[in-house]
């Protein structure tokens, strides 16, 4: 049991977005931006934000692996596409991978790979922020 109560948040520390603070994964005041995990679309405390117009978008790092082509789909000559919505956290990791559109076995292959991806985080006013991203993963057979 702590002997002292936790320090009160100083409103002047509020960064207004889900930005990395001194501790590494959150806004130190824990106010509007909250921490970099959780939240929902619409600005709930603790969530990611839509990328502001004057922000720098996250960039995938070159070592991210391409989703594996499902063996049975390859054998059957099937192709497909999966639309994913993800959250790129302020530390560059991926969270909340959601299939918006796509069929199995392609959806599972895309989700499995993307969960391990890393990014150079988005930046807003010079600070890393957690943002939503939507993109398509295409599975196409090549000769």
ABEGO torsion letter per residue (X at the ends): XBABBBBBBBAAABAGBBBBBAAGABBAAGBAAEBABEEBBGGBBGBBBBBBAABBBBBBBAABBBBBBBAAAAAAGBBBBBBBBBBBBAAGBBBGBBBABEBOAAAAAAAAAAAABBBBBBBBGGBBBBBBBBBBBBBBBBX
